[in-house]
Amino acid sequence: MGYSNAVSLRFCHFFLQQLGGAKFSLTLLNSVRRFLSCWLFCESEVIQTVVFYFSEGFFYILVKMKTQKDVNENGVYSEAKEPDRTQQSNGVPPARLESRRWLILFLFTFYSLSNAYQWIQYGIINNIFMKFYGVDGFSVDWLSMVYMLVYIPFIFPVTWLLDVKGLRVTALVANALNCAGTWIKVASARSDMFWVTMLGQLFSAVAQVFILGLPARIAGVWFGADEVSTACSIGVFGNQMGIAIGFLLPPILVPNGNDMNELAHNIRVMFYISAGVATFIFVLVAIVFEETPENPPSLSQAQARSTCADKYSYTASIFRLLVNKPFMLLVISYGLNVGCFYAVSTLLNRMIIEHYPGEEVNAGRIGLTIVTAGMGGSLICGIWLDKTKTYKLTTLIVYVLTLVGMLVYAFTLNLGHLWVVFVTAGVLGFFMTGYLPLGFEFAVELTYPESEGTSSGLLNCSAQIFGIIFTIGQGKIMDRWGTFAGNIFLCIFLLIGTIMTGFIKSELHRQKANKQAEDVGSLRG
């Protein structure tokens, strides 16, 4: 076992010691390692490393569940003994946190992971699927872009369904579609079945519409005011982890070769693994996933529950968001940033193979580096926002650093040193994908008390539109002028997004000054 695995095991060992002691932690970790090594049909150090990074995130959630129940030495906060300080005289129910919130969040993270993995599993071995199905690269790109295309017309009815039917129905529909898509793709492991694999990917793409906007909604419904940003970051973590695994596993499970029968077998095994995981998660969600906690987790949620449902108008909410100038600036700037991420992810295989022929596996590992660095950025940004609430400044700084990271990546990709690409890709990923939960949380801050699902849906709709534009545009530029020109194309739009993010800060200051002037005028009057 390599150094990275040893580090991962030490982290997991520490977390499990907090839960059940040293002997328990070592026994469980060794059992998990042996099981996963057999399940993945290999003893790949890289795969084990990814598995244990995911385990660390899971054990982090378990530790949070445990520590939230304990009273600390100063007598601060105990879930079991918290007084009903938020009880209102007007009958608003008391706010209280429940340990089940971490289980709900973990389930969502798990099924988000399963769906996100399928988005990138074709693109990262683009050249292999071109050869297997006998299609061109643009056709394989559409297996990723269909996720973006489907989102645009479906987001508004799905958001309406979320607001009317709630989290549980949305989760069940998402998992049913995701599970169906994976089993359809099992039947497509033949060279004449490209249309079947596209059909399966279409089902998974529709499932994604029911998933992407949920982190902010689950965080708001299940978590306290001081945990919302962290919970949202962990929710986004699932999507990022799925993309990371999608970058890593397909090049390992489906190595390049000229034997079409062997390719068909390896592709079928990959699809069966996806289907088995999706089915298991679907059953878990059907049994365990709940709509809302028995007690509201915060005063704002308590007040929301006391509001009559017939006072809410989805159309009116959409209109209010569309005339909210700071929010609309965020919608465009968020779309530019995330659209660039979608383009880089979809075209990564082509970028790497152009400069480093035969490096399909390392292309996947570079994608893994981008996303795992971004997961670290997401968690750090979420914790920072919970502590400081500095949404405007943090969002602007991360956006500027994303632009810098993209410029460095563009100028170093063709130097001929893969280790340089790994470093620059990690820096880019830390800020570019670390921006995802920032956008969600900033949107909630700008649009309160509008539904988190509605604001998140508009953000993601913008991201899908720009994702399609950037993927097609960068792909055409790369075909004609090379990868450097394609990456500079993205840098230009990130610069525009940075300027627009600065405008958000200025607009909020202007609105605040106008409000203060109005208040002074009313007092004088």
C-alpha angles and dihedrals in degrees: 000000000000130000094265092054091048091053091049092050092050090053092048091045090054093050094047092048086062090054107039114352136270098287092050092049096051094046094049095044093051091049092050092048093051093046095049093045090057094042093055092048094234146062093235111165090208093055092047090051092054092045092054094045086057089046090055090057091049093049089048088059092048092051090050089053091052099044094047088063095053127085110229124227094269093053094249120157123339120184093211096045104032110134118234093254091152095058107129128211090230092065100263107155119247120266117240134161122233127205090227089074090080091052091051091048092048092051091051091047090052097052091041087055092052093052097043091051090061093053095066102026092096100040097054091059094034094144093052094052090046088058096041098049096030094235134127126262094256090059091053090047087059089062085069098034092054086074089059096041096051093049095064101064096032101048097082098050090043092051089049089051090050092052094045103036101026138219101312097054090045091050093049094049091047093052094044091054093043092050092047091050093053094051092048088055091053086067092051098069092113127094093241095050103080091124090055093052088049089052091051091047089051091058091049090047092055089049089056090062088064092050114041098069097045105085094077092042095050090045091052096045099042108026138068124250093260093051103044098096093045092048091049090051091052089049091053087045089070093057091047093047090052091053090047092054089044089057094047110038106045095061089050098043094042108037118186117265144136099242103101093194091055091047090051091050093049093046090049091051090051091051093047091053090051092048094048093051093046092050093049091050092048091056091048093050092048091053103036113022114104134196102230138343117266090244123038112252096219142021092253091055090047090054091046091055091052091054114097113251093224090065090067119091118186093199092050090048091053091049093050090051093049092055093046099103099196090048093050090051087053091048091058097041091046090050091051093051098044092039088059090051091052091050094048091048095047095046098036094104091054092047094052097040091052092060100025109034117205094018098119092134093050089047087060092047091052089052088049089052092052093052100039090050087050091053089057089049091049094052094044092048092047093051090045092053092049089054101039109019088212095147099155098047096040093049092050094048093049091048093052091049090049089057091049091049092051092050092050091047092050094051096045102041094089099044092103097240115111093195089061090053090051091053097045092043090053092052091048092048094048091063104025098052092028085066093066100084090038089062093049094049095043088052091053089049092050096045106037125172091027118102115281090220093058096049092044090049092056091048092052092044089057090048092053093049093050090041091060092044094048095043093051093039096047091044092054092046091050091051091054107029106013138250097299093061090045092054093047087053088061092045091059091057092045088055089053089049091050091053091048091050088055088052090056090058091047093047092052091050090050092050091048092051091049091050092051090049090051091049091050091048093051091050092051091047 
